[in-house]
Amino acid sequence: MLKFIHLTDTHLVEQGHALYGLDPRHRLRRCIDSILEEHADARACVVTGDLAHVGHPDAYRQLSEQLARLPMPVFPILGNHDHRGNFRQYFPEVPVDSQGFVQYEKALGAYRGLFLDTNEPGVSHGVFCAQRAHWLAERLAEDEQPILLFMHHPAFDLGIPTMDRIRLLQPEAFISAVKGHEHRIQHLFFGHIHRPIFGTWQDIPFSTLRGTNHQVALRLDDTGQIAGSHEPPQYGVVLLNETGLTVHIHDFLDTSERFSLGE
Ligand SMILES: [Fe+2]
């Protein structure tokens, strides 16, 4: 059994600044405290983008400081709020592809983890261009190992109209890269939506979860602007073995009473 942590949408800002009435650095620190206390045996920690809220260098400095507290390797990717250059300054060890996109591969037990870059400067929606899709198609063609895919933007509608408008738009290159490999993609993890959601797309199971700072309210009607909320933050605890995987969602700030439910 291999355990890894899924974090998303940390949205760090310059130290001392608040975001939507919350302190993203404090929230992240509490999250890391919880991982250290409860899941320090995890073999990796994945962070699916929107690491920083406006891509400020100080946000990446704080992120690297907090993530450095973890004993396991950390695999971050970019979201629409991120700044590729500032990120790379503070995370020089994270691989990039030949075009400079933050795309790379890491082994997660018997699975190949493929980490994708859907960031496009100046826009909120996701972009996965022909060059990025070419990298993915090449990786998928290499062998028949089971795959875990990580990206910030979902490539499909989830039923929240304000978020569906800023998903991965024009996803044809992405869809064509994964075509024929759907059966090997054991799970697709993404961020961006700031809500716990599970389902399948093209027969691929997917999950996403709340961020560590602010959230998106469950509004399936078109509210025009994205409806924010202060629902509790989360991280995911993923258990992998040869037969499949399980995703647990942990509301790490919850302090409600624990008690015995009997046998
Ligand atoms: Fe976000």
Boltz pocket constraint, residues with backbone or C-beta under 6 A from the ligand:
constraints:
  - pocket:
      binder: B
      contacts: [[A, 9], [A, 11], [A, 49], [A, 50], [A, 79], [A, 81], [A, 192], [A, 193], [A, 194], [A, 211]]
      max_distance: 6.0
